[in-house]
Amino acid sequence: MEQLMYRPAEAAQILGMGRTVIFALIKSGRLRSVKLGGARLITAEALRAFVRDLEQA
């Protein structure tokens, strides 16, 4: 089964970016995330949507 949610550090590794960039993208609204308890998580679909948006730009 595919992993459904990623921590920012995992998302950064998947996208080949730094954690700081991931947090900046979240803050700007370009990368959707959810907060679960005290953890910020990014869904697999949000990662796919972000890449799709990059391809269309």
C-alpha positions in Angstrom: 0.0 0.0 0.0 1.2 3.5 -0.9 2.1 5.8 2.0 -0.7 8.3 2.3 0.9 11.0 4.4 4.5 12.4 4.6 6.3 14.6 7.1 7.9 17.7 5.6 11.4 16.1 5.7 10.1 13.1 3.7 8.3 15.4 1.2 11.5 17.4 0.8 13.4 14.3 0.0 10.8 13.1 -2.5 10.7 16.4 -4.3 14.5 17.0 -4.0 14.1 20.2 -2.0 15.1 21.4 1.4 12.8 21.4 4.4 12.9 25.2 4.5 11.5 25.3 1.0 8.7 22.9 1.9 7.7 25.0 4.8 7.8 28.1 2.6 5.6 26.4 0.0 3.1 25.4 2.8 3.0 28.9 4.2 2.4 30.4 0.7 -0.4 27.9 0.0 1.3 26.3 -2.9 1.6 23.0 -1.1 -1.3 21.8 0.9 -0.8 20.2 4.3 -2.8 19.1 7.3 -2.0 19.3 11.0 -2.6 16.1 13.0 -2.0 16.6 16.6 1.3 18.5 16.7 2.6 17.2 13.4 2.4 18.9 10.0 1.7 16.3 7.3 1.5 16.4 3.5 -0.8 14.0 1.7 0.5 12.0 -1.3 -2.3 13.7 -3.3 -1.0 17.1 -2.3 2.5 16.2 -3.5 1.1 15.0 -6.9 -1.0 18.1 -7.2 2.0 20.3 -6.5 4.0 18.5 -9.3 1.1 18.8 -11.7 0.9 22.5 -11.0 4.6 22.9 -11.7 4.2 21.0 -15.0 1.4 23.4 -16.1 3.3 26.6 -15.2 
